[in-house]
Amino acid sequence: MSELGAHIAALIAEDGPIPVERFMELALTHPEYGYYMNRDPFGAAGDFTTAPEITQMFGELIGLWAAEVWAMMGRPDPLRFIELGPGRGTLMSDALRAARIAPDFRTALDVTLVEASPSLAEIQHDTLLTSGAPISWASALADVPEGPAIVIANEFLDALPIRQYVRSHNRWRERVVWLEKNGQLAFAPGRQPEPFIQAQGEEGDIIEVCPAAHRLMYSLGARLAKQGGVALFLDYGHGVTSIGDTLQAVRGHRIVDVLTEPGECDITAHVDFAAMARSARAAGAAVYGPIDQGDFLREIGIDTRAKALSDRSPDRADEFEQARKRVAGKDVGEMGSLFKVMVVAHRDLPPPPGFEGAK
Ligand code: SAH
């Protein structure tokens, strides 16, 4: 068992079963043993790869998208340019480099990176050392200074801890993690029924809710509605709320058991975009999408960008084409339709680039 597994087993032995939500929170962000807290999980040598780590085009296009959105907002100066969960800082680095073609935008930027992990914050600091932009760090959105903002979040919401309810003996019960007699962690339905859940379900069905993401969407929606701005969320998930267990653990680019080695594997859940949209709207913001990542990237120019890069470095043309397909293609194993893109914005703004046809 991992160090964190032993720690969680001791917790349960002492105080009883813990909700899945608490388990996921500990697995990812326990200050000492949490998965993100003291490692670099990205890339070929790590556990998983994200779009900005696949290709520079991803961050570049988002940087140019942000410059256009800033112009639509009436060119506020300063602009809070905020990224939630920036990983290695690659997306921000590519975005800031591409934005050099819009010097007024670049000089208006005041960058804040919202990051829970001290070791990833250190890597972000190194990545962005020569970016030339003023950058600060915050551990939560609430700590970011006021003012008009553009917010970017790639594969952030899927890392926030979810709560699960399981249908058991004709009632919904919160799903918990407990300790079996052999000392292994196992899932079980909690004892108390949860009468406030109205959904229909059959024995064994699972419903997921992400309270942390709802809180974030509500406070972000309220902030954008009051102070102006736009937020861009890119993540994997579903457009319509549905039943099912989407909790998943990945280690070394392979799917592994969620409970076997907490702290040593990445744990994520599908994002329920419909639910996210409800909270942002309830706070007074407009919502666009979700649309497929492939459609979004094509709308904002990935085909043209791939061609320009290939023309400039013909020996790398294959590499750019493969990267383009991987992040924007819609075949099995590609990210273009698995990943969705959703925007939360001040209600008075026109639809942002990429969303002209969608509301
Ligand atoms: N956006 C990056 C990394 C995605 S992984 C990329 O696309 O490559 C998730 C990121 O969110 C990591 O940086 C992780 O440390 C951070 N994170 C996870 N939970 C968080 C939380 N509760 N608050 C702030 N950051 C968090």
Residues whose N, C-alpha, C, O or C-beta is under 5 A from the ligand:
A	BS01	SAH	Y36 T50 P52 L84 G85 P86 G87 V114 E115 A116 S117 L120 S139 N154 E155 F156 A159
